[in-house]
Amino acid sequence: MLEFIINILSTPAILVGLMSLLGLALQRKPIEDIVKGTVKTIVGFLVLSAGASFLQSGSLNAFGDLFNYAFSMQGVVPNNEAIVSLALKDFATDTAYIMCLGMVFNIIMARFSRMHYIFLTGHHTLYMACMLAVILNVGGLTSWQLWLGGGLLLGFIMAFSPAFCQPTMRKITKTDELGFGHFGGAGYWFAAQCGKLFKGKGKSTEEVNFPQRLTFLRDTTVAIGLTMVIFFLIVTTVAVSKGILSADAAAVLEKYPNLAGLLNVGAETKTHWAVWAITSGLSFAGGVYIILSGVRLIVGEIVPAFRGIAEKLVPGAVPAIDCPVVFPYAPNAVLIGFLVSFLGGIVGLFILGFIDSSIMSVALILPGVIPHFFCGATAGVFANAEGGLKGCVFGSFMHGLLITFLPAICMPVMGSLNFANCTFSDADFSWMGIVFGNIAQIVQGVGLLGVCAVVFLIPIVYNYVAPKKAKKAE
């Protein structure tokens, strides 16, 4: 039964669909409207997930492996799924309880603090619950103390992360009815602050003027497709010149498992490497197109449905949704953010290499294509909202450096938790792991549980003690 509940809570489509159903029911909508709104919300998330899976399996993973082979990159690729899969072997039950309690505490936090955000990204909730289970266990917490402490911290970060992203989120969406629920929030906030340095100094990425013959680049699908085709062709050319096609296919796939298509492993007809590069680049654009379609469907249903929850259960409640929710608002910034963040990751790798060889031993963090796409693209949208095109470029680059250095700093903590050569990729996982991982090694047992309780209660106490600012007239 517990496994069934966790499957529901960790499946974003069903979780958000249930929230939509609850919101519409609380508004006493006709049954036909409840069914329509619930189904369309679930379908929207399934479309988004299908686009992300297609993008990841069709292009992102292949580009990452290809890039590492072509330029002989060696190091650790931060990956949330990899470290969580290892941790769940020993902490599955603890993770389940922490996740359930965390969602309850998230609602309590939204109800009694000024952070009225209900976090709806189920898989990230699962990942954070898993990390907290491991960290607090090292601090000597077990059984109900572990579940309670983890649930309190999870409920806190589920409201806190959307809260410090909201000022920029408001500028992106032009509304306060939509929050941002993704545990890369610290990185997006950082990119937005960097973008502010260029406030009022240039146009938005969406206002770039193209010459008459290049106006077709205003079409997001065309612009992303052509750009990624060029990148795939360049990197594939380098890999082919280094002999990837003549090398032993089994040996290459053992290290770079996503290049089976390029090597024609298991293919009935042989595909030329240039054709593979072109189709992979265009597949990237196709994945983004599917994601944007899903996001539009979700936003069109979840925002009206959530008014019921805001009116009846948690006054002022705001749904906090996964990072692709901002992609339709600045498609050009999505592409720029990804590419420049990836460049920042490469520069960060060389800086870490210099530190490792000259100053002290550090982990070499490779630029993972998946975090740099989803997180870097989002950082680009946030930085663009604050500083236009120049802010987008600078903010995305600094974000790329941030999600390279933070995992490197977090690596020793993960190593002390017996997760060698493995770390989280997104900013909130890293800073939460660094802060509470170190606290757990200093404060043990009941004292650690007390720290968790204090962290959770501070925003609630602040809400009742500190004077509230008067609302501005419209």
Salt bridges, closest charged atoms under 4 A:
ASP176 OD1 - ARG170 NE 2.79
GLU177 OE1 - ARG307 NH2 3.26
GLU301 OE2 - LYS40 NZ 3.30
ASP322 OD2 - HIS123 NE2 3.99
ASP322 OD1 - HIS182 NE2 3.85
GLU386 OE1 - LYS171 NZ 2.72
ASP426 OD2 - HIS124 NE2 3.39
ASP426 OD2 - HIS182 NE2 3.91
